[in-house]
Amino acid sequence: MAVIRMEPQDNLVIIDGFRLEGWVDQGVCEACGEPRVYYVAYDAFFCATCNRWLEFRCEDPGCDLCACRPARPLGT
């Protein structure tokens, strides 16, 4: 399980030392039940425990956010 800390005044989420702009949502991952995290840089929700995106990339080939989104939110 990932250790998630939030700095609400800065919209900063820290997951096992990895810092990102976003917030912890009240929704949960359907696979593990852990809270989902919103990642501002990619305009998408992910699960820190499963290290997977909870939303598909959009179908717009010109979308810069989806085009540069990594395969896993927290790396390999």
N, C-alpha and C positions, 0 to 999 in steps of 0.2 A: 504494500500500500504506500502510495506517495504521501509525503508530508507536505501539506499545503498550508501556507501562511498568507494572510492578506494584509496589505497596508491600505485601508480604505481611503485615507486622505489623498493618496497618490494614484489610486486605481492601479495598484501594483500587486501582483500575485507572485509569490515565491514558492516554487515547487522543487524540493530537494536541492536548493541552492540556485535553481534556474529562475531568473527574474523575467517577468513579462508584463506588459500593460494589459489590464483586463480586470475581471472580477469573477468571484465564485457565484454561480447562479443557484437558485433554489431547485431547479430541475436536476434530475439524476441520470446517470448512464443506465441504459436498459440492460446492459450486460452484467455490470457489477454492483449497481445501486449507489455508487459514490457520486458526490456532487459534480456537476459539469462546470467547466471553466470557459469563460468567454475570452478569446484572444483577439484584442483590438487590431493588431497588425494584419490579421488574416480575415477579420470580420466573420468569425466562425466559433462554434462551441466544440470543445473536446473533452475527453476524459483523461485526467492525469494518471489514474491508476492503470487503465488499459493502454495509455499512450496512443489513442486513436481519435481521429476526427469523428464527430457525431453528425456532421452534415456533409453532403456531397459537394463537390466543386460545382459552381454554376456552369451553365452551358455557353456562356459568352466568351468567345475566343479572345476578345480584347480586354478581358478582366485581369488587371494587373495583380489583384489580391490572390485570385485562384491560380494564376499562372506561376507565381513564385512560392506558393504554399508547399512546404516540405511534405514528404510522405507521412511522417509522424510528427506530431506537434512538439515533442520534447527531444527529437533526434532519435537515433537508433537505440 
